[in-house]
Amino acid sequence: MEPPGEKPGEAEALSITPQLLKSHSGEFALDSILLLKLRGLGVVDLGCLGECLNLEWLDLSGNALTHLGPLASLRQLAVLNVSNNRLTGLEPLAA
């Protein structure tokens, strides 16, 4: 039996929060996170991900992202996987 309001096989839409980032990275401060794997979680909103200023490696594959705006502030980011999302462009990463 599924919880009310959920359809079988449908992932819950997720927004990235400080708590989610800390639990997936094991770090206590957002600027301490260097590597982050958030694949296949149903992420639709990058939320506070732009606050992880020292992030070097990020896997967001298999989510439902439509824009990457918050990633523009991540100057240390060297590896990014955004495959299998709903993106139409990578303009925020041009800088």
Biopython code that builds the backbone (N, CA, C, O; Angstrom):
import numpy as np
from Bio.PDB.StructureBuilder import StructureBuilder

atoms = [
    (1, "MET", "N", (0.840, -1.182, 0.000)),
    (1, "MET", "CA", (0.000, 0.000, 0.000)),
    (1, "MET", "C", (0.886, 1.247, 0.000)),
    (1, "MET", "O", (1.803, 1.366, 0.813)),
    (2, "GLU", "N", (0.605, 2.167, -0.913)),
    (2, "GLU", "CA", (1.401, 3.387, -1.021)),
    (2, "GLU", "C", (0.859, 4.464, -0.081)),
    (2, "GLU", "O", (-0.334, 4.493, 0.219)),
    (3, "PRO", "N", (1.741, 5.340, 0.376)),
    (3, "PRO", "CA", (1.276, 6.477, 1.178)),
    (3, "PRO", "C", (0.335, 7.338, 0.366)),
    (3, "PRO", "O", (0.450, 7.384, -0.859)),
    (4, "PRO", "N", (-0.598, 8.024, 1.017)),
    (4, "PRO", "CA", (-1.543, 8.877, 0.288)),
    (4, "PRO", "C", (-0.841, 9.890, -0.587)),
    (4, "PRO", "O", (0.139, 10.506, -0.167)),
    (5, "GLY", "N", (-1.336, 10.070, -1.806)),
    (5, "GLY", "CA", (-0.802, 11.075, -2.716)),
    (5, "GLY", "C", (0.379, 10.624, -3.531)),
    (5, "GLY", "O", (0.890, 11.401, -4.337)),
    (6, "GLU", "N", (0.846, 9.373, -3.353)),
    (6, "GLU", "CA", (1.975, 8.876, -4.134)),
    (6, "GLU", "C", (1.518, 7.788, -5.087)),
    (6, "GLU", "O", (0.705, 6.936, -4.728)),
    (7, "LYS", "N", (2.039, 7.819, -6.293)),
    (7, "LYS", "CA", (1.728, 6.799, -7.277)),
    (7, "LYS", "C", (2.824, 5.748, -7.256)),
    (7, "LYS", "O", (3.984, 6.075, -7.004)),
    (8, "PRO", "N", (2.486, 4.508, -7.513)),
    (8, "PRO", "CA", (3.513, 3.468, -7.527)),
    (8, "PRO", "C", (4.590, 3.770, -8.551)),
    (8, "PRO", "O", (4.283, 4.153, -9.680)),
    (9, "GLY", "N", (5.858, 3.601, -8.169)),
    (9, "GLY", "CA", (6.972, 3.789, -9.080)),
    (9, "GLY", "C", (7.343, 5.233, -9.348)),
    (9, "GLY", "O", (8.255, 5.491, -10.135)),
    (10, "GLU", "N", (6.672, 6.174, -8.725)),
    (10, "GLU", "CA", (6.952, 7.590, -8.964)),
    (10, "GLU", "C", (7.781, 8.142, -7.809)),
    (10, "GLU", "O", (7.355, 8.103, -6.655)),
    (11, "ALA", "N", (8.971, 8.656, -8.127)),
    (11, "ALA", "CA", (9.849, 9.210, -7.100)),
    (11, "ALA", "C", (9.306, 10.559, -6.629)),
    (11, "ALA", "O", (8.718, 11.309, -7.408)),
    (12, "GLU", "N", (9.507, 10.849, -5.370)),
    (12, "GLU", "CA", (9.069, 12.115, -4.814)),
    (12, "GLU", "C", (9.975, 13.233, -5.320)),
    (12, "GLU", "O", (11.195, 13.068, -5.356)),
    (13, "ALA", "N", (9.394, 14.377, -5.713)),
    (13, "ALA", "CA", (10.183, 15.521, -6.158)),
    (13, "ALA", "C", (10.993, 16.043, -4.976)),
    (13, "ALA", "O", (10.463, 16.206, -3.876)),
    (14, "LEU", "N", (12.265, 16.303, -5.205)),
    (14, "LEU", "CA", (13.171, 16.639, -4.118)),
    (14, "LEU", "C", (13.888, 17.947, -4.390)),
    (14, "LEU", "O", (14.305, 18.215, -5.517)),
    (15, "SER", "N", (14.029, 18.754, -3.358)),
    (15, "SER", "CA", (14.809, 19.982, -3.411)),
    (15, "SER", "C", (16.040, 19.782, -2.529)),
    (15, "SER", "O", (15.951, 19.184, -1.456)),
    (16, "ILE", "N", (17.174, 20.278, -2.979)),
    (16, "ILE", "CA", (18.408, 20.107, -2.214)),
    (16, "ILE", "C", (18.430, 21.077, -1.040)),
    (16, "ILE", "O", (18.300, 22.289, -1.212)),
    (17, "THR", "N", (18.596, 20.523, 0.149)),
    (17, "THR", "CA", (18.641, 21.291, 1.391)),
    (17, "THR", "C", (19.998, 21.061, 2.065)),
    (17, "THR", "O", (20.708, 20.118, 1.717)),
    (18, "PRO", "N", (20.357, 21.914, 3.019)),
    (18, "PRO", "CA", (21.603, 21.680, 3.750)),
    (18, "PRO", "C", (21.619, 20.304, 4.435)),
    (18, "PRO", "O", (22.657, 19.643, 4.474)),
    (19, "GLN", "N", (20.485, 19.881, 4.965)),
    (19, "GLN", "CA", (20.420, 18.580, 5.640)),
    (19, "GLN", "C", (20.693, 17.444, 4.658)),
    (19, "GLN", "O", (21.411, 16.501, 4.991)),
    (20, "LEU", "N", (20.132, 17.522, 3.458)),
    (20, "LEU", "CA", (20.354, 16.492, 2.450)),
    (20, "LEU", "C", (21.831, 16.436, 2.062)),
    (20, "LEU", "O", (22.407, 15.353, 1.952)),
    (21, "LEU", "N", (22.441, 17.599, 1.855)),
    (21, "LEU", "CA", (23.848, 17.659, 1.475)),
    (21, "LEU", "C", (24.743, 17.089, 2.572)),
    (21, "LEU", "O", (25.678, 16.340, 2.288)),
    (22, "LYS", "N", (24.464, 17.437, 3.799)),
    (22, "LYS", "CA", (25.274, 16.946, 4.909)),
    (22, "LYS", "C", (25.119, 15.442, 5.096)),
    (22, "LYS", "O", (26.096, 14.752, 5.388)),
    (23, "SER", "N", (23.905, 14.930, 4.931)),
    (23, "SER", "CA", (23.697, 13.491, 5.117)),
    (23, "SER", "C", (24.334, 12.673, 3.996)),
    (23, "SER", "O", (24.805, 11.563, 4.243)),
    (24, "HIS", "N", (24.357, 13.199, 2.761)),
    (24, "HIS", "CA", (24.955, 12.462, 1.645)),
    (24, "HIS", "C", (26.475, 12.602, 1.584)),
    (24, "HIS", "O", (27.149, 11.762, 0.988)),
    (25, "SER", "N", (27.012, 13.642, 2.188)),
    (25, "SER", "CA", (28.460, 13.853, 2.126)),
    (25, "SER", "C", (29.181, 13.440, 3.408)),
    (25, "SER", "O", (30.370, 13.120, 3.376)),
    (26, "GLY", "N", (28.477, 13.447, 4.518)),
    (26, "GLY", "CA", (29.120, 13.156, 5.796)),
    (26, "GLY", "C", (29.831, 14.365, 6.393)),
    (26, "GLY", "O", (30.447, 14.262, 7.454)),
    (27, "GLU", "N", (29.749, 15.500, 5.723)),
    (27, "GLU", "CA", (30.387, 16.738, 6.206)),
    (27, "GLU", "C", (29.400, 17.547, 7.043)),
    (27, "GLU", "O", (28.186, 17.392, 6.906)),
    (28, "PHE", "N", (29.929, 18.412, 7.913)),
    (28, "PHE", "CA", (29.082, 19.239, 8.758)),
    (28, "PHE", "C", (28.922, 20.659, 8.227)),
    (28, "PHE", "O", (27.995, 21.370, 8.615)),
    (29, "ALA", "N", (29.815, 21.069, 7.348)),
    (29, "ALA", "CA", (29.749, 22.404, 6.759)),
    (29, "ALA", "C", (29.687, 22.278, 5.240)),
    (29, "ALA", "O", (30.405, 21.472, 4.648)),
    (30, "LEU", "N", (28.827, 23.076, 4.615)),
    (30, "LEU", "CA", (28.658, 22.986, 3.168)),
    (30, "LEU", "C", (29.940, 23.289, 2.409)),
    (30, "LEU", "O", (30.197, 22.685, 1.368)),
    (31, "ASP", "N", (30.750, 24.219, 2.916)),
    (31, "ASP", "CA", (31.984, 24.557, 2.194)),
    (31, "ASP", "C", (33.083, 23.510, 2.384)),
    (31, "ASP", "O", (34.168, 23.651, 1.821)),
    (32, "SER", "N", (32.819, 22.468, 3.165)),
    (32, "SER", "CA", (33.774, 21.362, 3.334)),
    (32, "SER", "C", (33.527, 20.231, 2.344)),
    (32, "SER", "O", (34.347, 19.321, 2.222)),
    (33, "ILE", "N", (32.404, 20.283, 1.639)),
    (33, "ILE", "CA", (32.048, 19.203, 0.713)),
    (33, "ILE", "C", (32.855, 19.334, -0.572)),
    (33, "ILE", "O", (32.806, 20.369, -1.237)),
    (34, "LEU", "N", (33.603, 18.280, -0.926)),
    (34, "LEU", "CA", (34.412, 18.278, -2.145)),
    (34, "LEU", "C", (33.841, 17.346, -3.207)),
    (34, "LEU", "O", (33.981, 17.617, -4.400)),
    (35, "LEU", "N", (33.206, 16.262, -2.800)),
    (35, "LEU", "CA", (32.666, 15.264, -3.711)),
    (35, "LEU", "C", (31.236, 14.949, -3.297)),
    (35, "LEU", "O", (30.953, 14.770, -2.112)),
    (36, "LEU", "N", (30.325, 14.879, -4.283)),
    (36, "LEU", "CA", (28.922, 14.667, -3.958)),
    (36, "LEU", "C", (28.246, 13.811, -5.019)),
    (36, "LEU", "O", (28.300, 14.126, -6.208)),
    (37, "LYS", "N", (27.610, 12.728, -4.586)),
    (37, "LYS", "CA", (26.856, 11.847, -5.485)),
    (37, "LYS", "C", (25.388, 11.950, -5.123)),
    (37, "LYS", "O", (24.970, 11.489, -4.060)),
    (38, "LEU", "N", (24.597, 12.559, -6.013)),
    (38, "LEU", "CA", (23.161, 12.723, -5.800)),
    (38, "LEU", "C", (22.395, 12.172, -6.997)),
    (38, "LEU", "O", (21.469, 12.815, -7.490)),
    (39, "ARG", "N", (22.772, 10.993, -7.467)),
    (39, "ARG", "CA", (22.147, 10.455, -8.666)),
    (39, "ARG", "C", (20.865, 9.693, -8.347)),
    (39, "ARG", "O", (20.769, 8.982, -7.347)),
    (40, "GLY", "N", (19.875, 9.868, -9.238)),
    (40, "GLY", "CA", (18.633, 9.120, -9.160)),
    (40, "GLY", "C", (17.785, 9.382, -7.939)),
    (40, "GLY", "O", (17.078, 8.483, -7.482)),
    (41, "LEU", "N", (17.832, 10.580, -7.399)),
    (41, "LEU", "CA", (17.060, 10.904, -6.195)),
    (41, "LEU", "C", (15.749, 11.626, -6.495)),
    (41, "LEU", "O", (14.951, 11.847, -5.584)),
    (42, "GLY", "N", (15.511, 11.996, -7.750)),
    (42, "GLY", "CA", (14.311, 12.760, -8.087)),
    (42, "GLY", "C", (14.467, 14.246, -7.827)),
    (42, "GLY", "O", (13.475, 14.947, -7.629)),
    (43, "VAL", "N", (15.704, 14.739, -7.823)),
    (43, "VAL", "CA", (15.970, 16.156, -7.561)),
    (43, "VAL", "C", (15.397, 17.017, -8.686)),
    (43, "VAL", "O", (15.674, 16.781, -9.862)),
    (44, "VAL", "N", (14.596, 18.017, -8.314)),
    (44, "VAL", "CA", (14.038, 18.957, -9.285)),
    (44, "VAL", "C", (14.550, 20.377, -9.056)),
    (44, "VAL", "O", (14.482, 21.217, -9.953)),
    (45, "ASP", "N", (15.065, 20.646, -7.850)),
    (45, "ASP", "CA", (15.514, 21.992, -7.496)),
    (45, "ASP", "C", (16.879, 21.889, -6.807)),
    (45, "ASP", "O", (17.036, 21.152, -5.834)),
    (46, "LEU", "N", (17.858, 22.630, -7.319)),
    (46, "LEU", "CA", (19.211, 22.577, -6.767)),
    (46, "LEU", "C", (19.343, 23.298, -5.435)),
    (46, "LEU", "O", (20.367, 23.168, -4.766)),
    (47, "GLY", "N", (18.345, 24.043, -5.046)),
    (47, "GLY", "CA", (18.309, 24.670, -3.723)),
    (47, "GLY", "C", (19.595, 25.365, -3.349)),
    (47, "GLY", "O", (20.040, 26.278, -4.044)),
    (48, "CYS", "N", (20.200, 24.935, -2.246)),
    (48, "CYS", "CA", (21.391, 25.589, -1.691)),
    (48, "CYS", "C", (22.702, 24.992, -2.197)),
    (48, "CYS", "O", (23.754, 25.252, -1.612)),
    (49, "LEU", "N", (22.666, 24.210, -3.253)),
    (49, "LEU", "CA", (23.884, 23.564, -3.750)),
    (49, "LEU", "C", (24.975, 24.577, -4.106)),
    (49, "LEU", "O", (26.160, 24.260, -4.004)),
    (50, "GLY", "N", (24.602, 25.765, -4.514)),
    (50, "GLY", "CA", (25.557, 26.819, -4.847)),
    (50, "GLY", "C", (26.388, 27.290, -3.669)),
    (50, "GLY", "O", (27.364, 28.017, -3.853)),
    (51, "GLU", "N", (26.014, 26.885, -2.456)),
    (51, "GLU", "CA", (26.767, 27.261, -1.255)),
    (51, "GLU", "C", (27.936, 26.326, -0.976)),
    (51, "GLU", "O", (28.729, 26.575, -0.068)),
    (52, "CYS", "N", (28.045, 25.258, -1.747)),
    (52, "CYS", "CA", (29.165, 24.304, -1.595)),
    (52, "CYS", "C", (30.337, 24.800, -2.438)),
    (52, "CYS", "O", (30.691, 24.181, -3.440)),
    (53, "LEU", "N", (30.928, 25.901, -2.036)),
    (53, "LEU", "CA", (31.892, 26.626, -2.859)),
    (53, "LEU", "C", (33.165, 25.864, -3.181)),
    (53, "LEU", "O", (33.854, 26.217, -4.138)),
    (54, "ASN", "N", (33.501, 24.841, -2.425)),
    (54, "ASN", "CA", (34.718, 24.072, -2.684)),
    (54, "ASN", "C", (34.448, 22.756, -3.401)),
    (54, "ASN", "O", (35.348, 21.928, -3.537)),
    (55, "LEU", "N", (33.229, 22.559, -3.854)),
    (55, "LEU", "CA", (32.848, 21.324, -4.528)),
    (55, "LEU", "C", (33.652, 21.142, -5.815)),
    (55, "LEU", "O", (33.714, 22.040, -6.655)),
    (56, "GLU", "N", (34.268, 19.964, -5.956)),
    (56, "GLU", "CA", (35.109, 19.663, -7.119)),
    (56, "GLU", "C", (34.494, 18.606, -8.033)),
    (56, "GLU", "O", (34.762, 18.596, -9.234)),
    (57, "TRP", "N", (33.670, 17.715, -7.476)),
    (57, "TRP", "CA", (33.137, 16.574, -8.228)),
    (57, "TRP", "C", (31.670, 16.426, -7.869)),
    (57, "TRP", "O", (31.332, 16.304, -6.692)),
    (58, "LEU", "N", (30.779, 16.436, -8.881)),
    (58, "LEU", "CA", (29.340, 16.403, -8.629)),
    (58, "LEU", "C", (28.631, 15.502, -9.629)),
    (58, "LEU", "O", (28.776, 15.667, -10.840)),
    (59, "ASP", "N", (27.862, 14.549, -9.113)),
    (59, "ASP", "CA", (27.061, 13.663, -9.956)),
    (59, "ASP", "C", (25.588, 13.901, -9.648)),
    (59, "ASP", "O", (25.103, 13.553, -8.572)),
    (60, "LEU", "N", (24.880, 14.499, -10.608)),
    (60, "LEU", "CA", (23.449, 14.761, -10.501)),
    (60, "LEU", "C", (22.671, 13.973, -11.553)),
    (60, "LEU", "O", (21.544, 14.338, -11.887)),
    (61, "SER", "N", (23.251, 12.911, -12.072)),
    (61, "SER", "CA", (22.617, 12.152, -13.144)),
    (61, "SER", "C", (21.324, 11.480, -12.668)),
    (61, "SER", "O", (21.164, 11.163, -11.490)),
    (62, "GLY", "N", (20.408, 11.275, -13.623)),
    (62, "GLY", "CA", (19.181, 10.551, -13.341)),
    (62, "GLY", "C", (18.202, 11.273, -12.447)),
    (62, "GLY", "O", (17.475, 10.628, -11.691)),
    (63, "ASN", "N", (18.158, 12.588, -12.508)),
    (63, "ASN", "CA", (17.205, 13.372, -11.729)),
    (63, "ASN", "C", (16.213, 14.048, -12.670)),
    (63, "ASN", "O", (16.045, 13.600, -13.804)),
    (64, "ALA", "N", (15.564, 15.100, -12.230)),
    (64, "ALA", "CA", (14.562, 15.793, -13.051)),
    (64, "ALA", "C", (14.872, 17.279, -13.142)),
    (64, "ALA", "O", (13.963, 18.110, -13.132)),
    (65, "LEU", "N", (16.161, 17.615, -13.230)),
    (65, "LEU", "CA", (16.578, 19.019, -13.274)),
    (65, "LEU", "C", (16.241, 19.662, -14.609)),
    (65, "LEU", "O", (16.356, 19.028, -15.658)),
    (66, "THR", "N", (15.821, 20.928, -14.565)),
    (66, "THR", "CA", (15.538, 21.670, -15.784)),
    (66, "THR", "C", (16.467, 22.865, -15.953)),
    (66, "THR", "O", (16.571, 23.407, -17.054)),
    (67, "HIS", "N", (17.152, 23.294, -14.876)),
    (67, "HIS", "CA", (18.103, 24.409, -14.961)),
    (67, "HIS", "C", (19.262, 24.198, -13.992)),
    (67, "HIS", "O", (19.136, 23.477, -13.002)),
    (68, "LEU", "N", (20.379, 24.830, -14.289)),
    (68, "LEU", "CA", (21.597, 24.655, -13.499)),
    (68, "LEU", "C", (22.086, 25.948, -12.866)),
    (68, "LEU", "O", (23.243, 26.026, -12.453)),
    (69, "GLY", "N", (21.244, 26.954, -12.781)),
    (69, "GLY", "CA", (21.617, 28.267, -12.276)),
    (69, "GLY", "C", (22.476, 28.272, -11.020)),
    (69, "GLY", "O", (23.510, 28.941, -11.006)),
    (70, "PRO", "N", (22.095, 27.550, -9.956)),
    (70, "PRO", "CA", (22.888, 27.583, -8.723)),
    (70, "PRO", "C", (24.318, 27.063, -8.872)),
    (70, "PRO", "O", (25.155, 27.319, -8.006)),
    (71, "LEU", "N", (24.610, 26.342, -9.944)),
    (71, "LEU", "CA", (25.961, 25.817, -10.130)),
    (71, "LEU", "C", (26.943, 26.871, -10.628)),
    (71, "LEU", "O", (28.151, 26.636, -10.613)),
    (72, "ALA", "N", (26.454, 28.026, -11.067)),
    (72, "ALA", "CA", (27.316, 29.077, -11.611)),
    (72, "ALA", "C", (28.339, 29.571, -10.589)),
    (72, "ALA", "O", (29.404, 30.056, -10.973)),
    (73, "SER", "N", (28.038, 29.458, -9.309)),
    (73, "SER", "CA", (28.960, 29.943, -8.268)),
    (73, "SER", "C", (30.032, 28.923, -7.888)),
    (73, "SER", "O", (30.910, 29.232, -7.083)),
    (74, "LEU", "N", (29.979, 27.728, -8.444)),
    (74, "LEU", "CA", (30.914, 26.665, -8.072)),
    (74, "LEU", "C", (32.170, 26.725, -8.939)),
    (74, "LEU", "O", (32.289, 25.974, -9.907)),
    (75, "ARG", "N", (33.093, 27.599, -8.605)),
    (75, "ARG", "CA", (34.309, 27.847, -9.392)),
    (75, "ARG", "C", (35.321, 26.713, -9.321)),
    (75, "ARG", "O", (36.170, 26.602, -10.206)),
    (76, "GLN", "N", (35.259, 25.867, -8.296)),
    (76, "GLN", "CA", (36.214, 24.763, -8.135)),
    (76, "GLN", "C", (35.745, 23.483, -8.831)),
    (76, "GLN", "O", (36.488, 22.503, -8.897)),
    (77, "LEU", "N", (34.518, 23.490, -9.349)),
    (77, "LEU", "CA", (33.934, 22.289, -9.934)),
    (77, "LEU", "C", (34.694, 21.864, -11.185)),
    (77, "LEU", "O", (34.775, 22.614, -12.157)),
    (78, "ALA", "N", (35.251, 20.648, -11.152)),
    (78, "ALA", "CA", (36.031, 20.128, -12.274)),
    (78, "ALA", "C", (35.309, 18.995, -12.990)),
    (78, "ALA", "O", (35.495, 18.808, -14.192)),
    (79, "VAL", "N", (34.486, 18.234, -12.267)),
    (79, "VAL", "CA", (33.754, 17.107, -12.851)),
    (79, "VAL", "C", (32.279, 17.267, -12.543)),
    (79, "VAL", "O", (31.892, 17.429, -11.386)),
    (80, "LEU", "N", (31.448, 17.220, -13.590)),
    (80, "LEU", "CA", (30.002, 17.372, -13.438)),
    (80, "LEU", "C", (29.296, 16.371, -14.341)),
    (80, "LEU", "O", (29.560, 16.320, -15.543)),
    (81, "ASN", "N", (28.403, 15.579, -13.769)),
    (81, "ASN", "CA", (27.585, 14.643, -14.543)),
    (81, "ASN", "C", (26.127, 15.044, -14.347)),
    (81, "ASN", "O", (25.587, 14.921, -13.248)),
    (82, "VAL", "N", (25.494, 15.523, -15.415)),
    (82, "VAL", "CA", (24.076, 15.889, -15.378)),
    (82, "VAL", "C", (23.295, 15.111, -16.445)),
    (82, "VAL", "O", (22.258, 15.573, -16.921)),
    (83, "SER", "N", (23.796, 13.940, -16.810)),
    (83, "SER", "CA", (23.106, 13.130, -17.810)),
    (83, "SER", "C", (21.750, 12.664, -17.266)),
    (83, "SER", "O", (21.540, 12.574, -16.056)),
    (84, "ASN", "N", (20.852, 12.375, -18.190)),
    (84, "ASN", "CA", (19.513, 11.876, -17.844)),
    (84, "ASN", "C", (18.741, 12.815, -16.933)),
    (84, "ASN", "O", (18.201, 12.398, -15.908)),
    (85, "ASN", "N", (18.692, 14.086, -17.312)),
    (85, "ASN", "CA", (17.877, 15.088, -16.641)),
    (85, "ASN", "C", (16.968, 15.715, -17.699)),
    (85, "ASN", "O", (16.858, 15.185, -18.804)),
    (86, "ARG", "N", (16.329, 16.812, -17.384)),
    (86, "ARG", "CA", (15.421, 17.496, -18.323)),
    (86, "ARG", "C", (15.972, 18.856, -18.734)),
    (86, "ARG", "O", (15.220, 19.814, -18.915)),
    (87, "LEU", "N", (17.286, 18.928, -18.877)),
    (87, "LEU", "CA", (17.959, 20.189, -19.197)),
    (87, "LEU", "C", (17.787, 20.544, -20.666)),
    (87, "LEU", "O", (17.762, 19.677, -21.540)),
    (88, "THR", "N", (17.669, 21.856, -20.913)),
    (88, "THR", "CA", (17.605, 22.326, -22.297)),
    (88, "THR", "C", (18.840, 23.136, -22.668)),
    (88, "THR", "O", (19.022, 23.477, -23.837)),
    (89, "GLY", "N", (19.688, 23.448, -21.697)),
    (89, "GLY", "CA", (20.898, 24.214, -21.978)),
    (89, "GLY", "C", (21.841, 24.229, -20.800)),
    (89, "GLY", "O", (21.467, 23.915, -19.670)),
    (90, "LEU", "N", (23.080, 24.604, -21.090)),
    (90, "LEU", "CA", (24.110, 24.673, -20.042)),
    (90, "LEU", "C", (24.617, 26.099, -19.838)),
    (90, "LEU", "O", (25.713, 26.294, -19.312)),
    (91, "GLU", "N", (23.839, 27.086, -20.246)),
    (91, "GLU", "CA", (24.259, 28.488, -20.188)),
    (91, "GLU", "C", (24.796, 28.941, -18.829)),
    (91, "GLU", "O", (25.786, 29.673, -18.803)),
    (92, "PRO", "N", (24.200, 28.547, -17.699)),
    (92, "PRO", "CA", (24.724, 29.028, -16.417)),
    (92, "PRO", "C", (26.173, 28.611, -16.163)),
    (92, "PRO", "O", (26.847, 29.211, -15.326)),
    (93, "LEU", "N", (26.657, 27.595, -16.872)),
    (93, "LEU", "CA", (28.017, 27.117, -16.656)),
    (93, "LEU", "C", (29.022, 27.780, -17.594)),
    (93, "LEU", "O", (30.213, 27.476, -17.527)),
    (94, "ALA", "N", (28.575, 28.667, -18.456)),
    (94, "ALA", "CA", (29.451, 29.294, -19.456)),
    (94, "ALA", "C", (30.603, 30.054, -18.827)),
    (94, "ALA", "O", (31.699, 30.076, -19.386)),
    (95, "ALA", "N", (30.384, 30.672, -17.688)),
    (95, "ALA", "CA", (31.448, 31.443, -17.024)),
    (95, "ALA", "C", (32.424, 30.500, -16.372)),
    (95, "ALA", "O", (33.396, 30.944, -15.759)),
]
sb = StructureBuilder()
sb.init_structure("model")
sb.init_model(0)
sb.init_chain("A")
sb.init_seg("    ")
for serial, (resi, resn, name, xyz) in enumerate(atoms, 1):
    if name == "N":
        sb.init_residue(resn, " ", resi, " ")
    sb.init_atom(name, np.array(xyz, "f"), 0.0, 1.0, " ", f" {name:<3s}", serial, name[0])
structure = sb.get_structure()
